[in-house]
């Protein structure tokens, strides 16, 4: 991966420099706007403080408000920079790694697809998906996207005051690929520690002790589950699980494999304060994309089985 990263980095150097120039231009524009707006806020605050007799504390508050306005104006340029970064840097890395891939930063995987995976027992109260990647590696089509699904919980204290809390149902990547076998039912692979409620599915006991130690399998069809989860695939899933920071779960549905990969990082983003010439973050994002695309090879999905084209 090191050599590959150096290859793409050399190809992207001019675009990276342009991204840094863009950042400096936007930051300068935000600073100019912020100085004007912040200056007006400061003057207005000082005048009000003098009128009402606020004294030095009032002037100090006016200064703080002016600085907040200044930094807010600069920060407001992060969205434009991030869009530029995704369009010119991230999309180029994706094309380098997979020539048949397309990248749509504002699109994502539908909430209905998320719920139909049946990997999660709670319907989200707030759902967002972005950074959709669609493509094909050899014979296998895939889609991948970041997802944040949250549940709202309301608590009431002893004085009757209500407070909302947002709890993650899932935060990370959803990777969906064409599976190399046809099947009709649904098989889900949970972590052993997860609460599971799978109406219409039965627990499937498998012959791999290491796999059984990490996962619980439920399926609408016991025979089909064993047809899908061969000894070789179970070993490959264990190896795949070890490569990601989160604990993966898997659903086999509609002749596709759906892999939920927890990840707390909001990937493929940048901001106005971040120098674009720093390669460390870019290298990490490159590694993330390599790991995602490598799933197809890791699970040997390009090996077509019998009638699967």
C-alpha positions in Angstrom: 0.0 0.0 0.0 2.9 2.3 0.7 4.1 2.3 -2.9 0.6 2.7 -4.2 0.1 5.7 -2.0 3.3 7.3 -3.2 2.2 6.8 -6.8 -1.2 8.5 -6.3 0.4 11.2 -4.1 2.8 12.1 -6.9 -0.1 12.2 -9.4 -2.1 14.5 -7.1 0.6 16.9 -6.0 -0.6 19.7 -8.3 -4.2 19.2 -7.1 -3.1 19.2 -3.5 -1.3 22.5 -4.0 -4.4 23.9 -5.7 -6.5 22.7 -2.7 -4.1 24.5 -0.3 -4.3 27.7 -2.5 -8.1 27.4 -2.4 -8.0 27.0 1.4 -5.9 30.2 1.8 -8.1 32.2 -0.6 -11.3 31.1 1.3 -9.7 31.8 4.6 -8.6 35.2 3.5 -12.2 35.9 2.2 -13.7 34.7 5.5 -11.2 36.8 7.5 -12.1 39.9 5.5 -15.8 39.3 6.0 -15.3 38.4 9.7 -13.2 41.6 10.4 -16.0 43.7 9.0 -18.9 41.9 10.7 -16.8 41.4 13.9 -15.8 45.1 13.9 -19.4 46.1 13.6 -20.4 43.8 16.4 -17.5 45.1 18.6 -18.4 48.8 18.0 -22.1 48.2 18.6 -21.4 46.2 21.7 -19.1 49.0 23.1 -21.7 51.7 22.4 -24.4 49.7 24.1 -22.1 49.0 27.0 -21.4 52.7 27.4 -25.0 53.7 27.1 -26.2 51.2 29.8 -23.1 51.8 32.0 -21.7 48.3 31.5 -18.1 49.5 32.0 -15.2 47.2 31.3 -17.1 44.0 31.7 -19.5 45.1 29.0 -16.6 46.1 26.7 -15.0 42.7 27.3 -18.2 40.9 26.3 -18.3 43.0 23.2 -14.7 42.0 22.3 -15.6 38.3 22.8 -18.7 38.6 20.6 -16.6 40.3 17.9 -14.1 37.4 18.0 -16.8 34.8 17.8 -18.3 36.6 14.8 -14.8 36.7 13.2 -14.1 33.0 13.7 -17.6 32.1 12.6 -17.1 33.9 9.3 -13.9 32.0 8.7 -15.3 28.7 9.7 -18.3 29.2 7.3 -15.9 28.7 4.4 -15.2 25.1 5.5 -18.2 23.8 3.5 -17.0 25.2 0.2 -13.5 23.9 0.8 -14.8 20.4 1.7 -16.8 20.2 -1.5 -13.7 21.2 -3.5 -11.6 18.6 -1.6 -14.1 15.8 -2.3 -14.5 16.7 -5.9 -10.8 17.1 -6.7 -8.9 14.9 -4.2 -11.1 12.1 -2.8 -12.7 11.4 -6.2 -9.2 11.1 -7.8 -8.1 8.6 -5.2 -11.3 6.5 -5.8 -10.8 6.6 -9.5 -7.1 5.5 -9.0 -8.1 2.5 -6.9 -11.2 1.5 -9.0 -11.5 2.8 -12.5 -15.2 1.7 -12.7 -16.2 3.6 -9.6 -18.2 6.8 -9.3 -18.3 9.0 -6.3 -21.4 11.1 -5.2 -20.5 13.0 -2.0 -24.1 14.2 -1.4 -25.8 10.9 -2.0 -26.1 7.8 0.2 -27.8 4.5 1.0 -31.5 4.7 1.6 -32.9 4.3 5.1 -35.1 1.4 3.8 -31.9 -0.5 2.7 -30.4 0.1 6.1 -33.5 -1.3 7.9 -34.0 -4.2 5.5 -30.5 -5.5 6.3 -32.2 -6.5 9.7 -28.8 -5.9 11.4 -30.5 -3.4 13.7 -33.6 -3.8 15.8 -34.2 -0.1 16.3 -35.6 2.3 13.7 -33.6 5.5 13.6 -35.2 8.8 14.6 -32.5 10.6 12.7 -30.7 9.1 9.6 -28.1 10.5 7.4 -26.0 8.9 4.7 -23.4 10.5 2.4 -20.2 9.8 0.4 -21.8 7.2 -1.9 -19.4 5.1 -3.9 -20.8 2.9 -6.7 -18.6 0.7 -8.8 -17.5 -2.7 -10.1 -14.4 -4.6 -9.4 -13.9 -7.4 -12.0 -17.3 -9.2 -12.0 -18.6 -7.8 -8.7 -20.8 -4.7 -8.4 -20.8 -2.8 -5.1 -22.0 0.3 -3.4 -20.6 1.9 -0.2 -21.6 4.8 1.9 -21.1 6.4 5.3 -24.2 6.2 7.5 -25.2 7.8 10.8 -28.4 6.4 12.3 -29.5 7.7 15.7 -32.2 7.1 18.3 -33.7 10.0 20.3 -34.1 9.4 24.0 -35.8 11.9 26.3 -35.1 12.1 30.0 -36.8 14.1 32.7 -35.1 15.2 35.9 -36.6 15.6 39.4 -37.8 19.1 38.5 -39.7 17.9 35.4 -37.2 19.4 32.9 -37.0 17.3 29.7 -33.7 16.8 27.9 -33.1 15.1 24.5 -30.2 12.7 24.0 -29.1 11.2 20.7 -27.7 7.7 20.8 -25.9 6.1 17.9 -27.7 3.0 16.5 -24.9 2.8 13.9 -22.1 5.0 12.7 -19.8 3.9 10.0 -19.7 2.3 6.5 -22.3 0.2 4.8 -20.7 -1.9 2.1 -23.1 -3.8 -0.2 -21.8 -6.2 -2.9 -23.2 -8.7 -5.3 -22.6 -12.1 -3.7 -21.1 -15.0 -5.7 -24.0 -17.4 -5.1 -27.8 -17.1 -5.7 -30.0 -17.5 -2.7 -33.6 -16.7 -1.7 -33.8 -16.2 2.0 -31.9 -14.0 4.5 -29.0 -14.9 6.8 -27.7 -12.4 9.4 -24.4 -12.6 11.2 -24.4 -10.8 14.5 -21.8 -10.2 17.2 -22.2 -12.5 20.2 -22.7 -9.6 22.5 -25.6 -8.0 20.6 -29.2 -8.2 21.6 -31.0 -10.1 18.9 -34.6 -10.3 18.0 -35.1 -12.1 14.7 -38.7 -13.1 14.1 -38.9 -15.8 11.4 -35.3 -16.8 11.7 -33.6 -19.7 13.5 -30.2 -19.9 15.2 -27.7 -21.6 13.0 -25.0 -23.7 14.6 -21.8 -23.9 12.5 -18.7 -26.0 12.7 -16.1 -23.3 13.1 -15.4 -22.7 16.9 -13.6 -19.5 16.3 -16.4 -18.1 14.2 -19.0 -19.3 16.8 -17.0 -17.5 19.5 -17.3 -14.1 17.6 -20.6 -14.4 15.9 -24.2 -15.6 16.1 -25.9 -16.6 12.9 -29.7 -16.5 12.3 -31.4 -17.5 9.0 -34.7 -18.1 7.4 -33.2 -21.3 5.9 -30.7 -23.5 7.8 -29.6 -25.3 4.7 -29.1 -22.1 2.7 -27.2 -20.5 5.6 -24.6 -23.4 5.4 -24.5 -23.1 1.7 -23.6 -19.4 2.1 -21.3 -19.7 5.1 -18.8 -22.2 3.9 -15.7 -23.0 6.0 -13.6 -20.9 3.7 -16.0 -17.9 3.9 -16.1 -18.1 7.7 -12.3 -17.9 7.9 -12.4 -15.0 5.4 -15.0 -13.1 7.5 -12.9 -13.6 10.6 -9.8 -12.2 8.8 -11.9 -9.3 7.5 -13.2 -8.5 11.0 -9.6 -8.2 12.3 -8.7 -5.5 9.7 -11.3 -2.9 10.7 -11.3 -1.0 14.0 -15.0 -1.7 14.6 -16.8 -5.0 14.9 -18.4 -5.9 11.6 -21.8 -7.5 11.2 -23.1 -9.1 8.0 -26.4 -9.7 6.3 -27.0 -11.9 3.2 -30.1 -10.8 1.4 -31.4 -10.7 -2.2 -28.2 -12.5 -3.4 -26.1 -9.7 -2.0 -23.8 -9.4 1.0 -24.2 -6.3 3.3 -21.4 -5.5 5.7 -21.8 -3.0 8.5 -18.5 -1.6 9.5 -18.6 0.7 12.6 -16.3 3.7 12.5 -16.5 6.8 14.6 -14.4 8.9 12.2 -16.3 11.2 9.7 -14.2 10.3 6.6 -13.4 12.3 3.5 -13.9 15.7 5.2 -11.6 18.7 5.7 -11.9 22.2 7.1 -10.6 25.7 6.6 -8.1 25.4 9.5 -6.4 22.2 8.1 -3.4 22.6 5.8 -4.0 20.5 2.7 -0.2 19.8 2.3 -0.2 17.5 5.3 -0.1 13.9 3.9 -0.9 12.0 7.1 -4.7 12.4 6.8 -4.7 11.8 3.1 -2.7 8.6 3.7 -5.2 7.4 6.3 -8.1 8.1 3.9 -6.3 6.2 1.2 -5.9 3.2 3.6 -9.6 3.4 4.4 -10.6 3.2 0.7 -8.1 0.4 0.1 -9.6 -1.7 2.9 -13.1 -1.1 1.6 -12.3 -2.1 -2.0 -10.3 -5.0 -0.8 -13.4 -6.6 0.7 -14.3 -8.0 -2.7 -11.0 -9.8 -2.9 -10.9 -10.7 0.8 -14.3 -12.5 0.5 -13.4 -13.9 -3.0 -16.6 -12.5 -4.4 -15.3 -12.6 -8.0 -15.3 -16.4 -7.9 -18.6 -17.1 -9.6 -20.4 -20.2 -8.3 -22.4 -22.4 -10.7 -25.2 -20.4 -12.2 -24.1 -17.0 -10.8 -22.9 -14.8 -13.7 
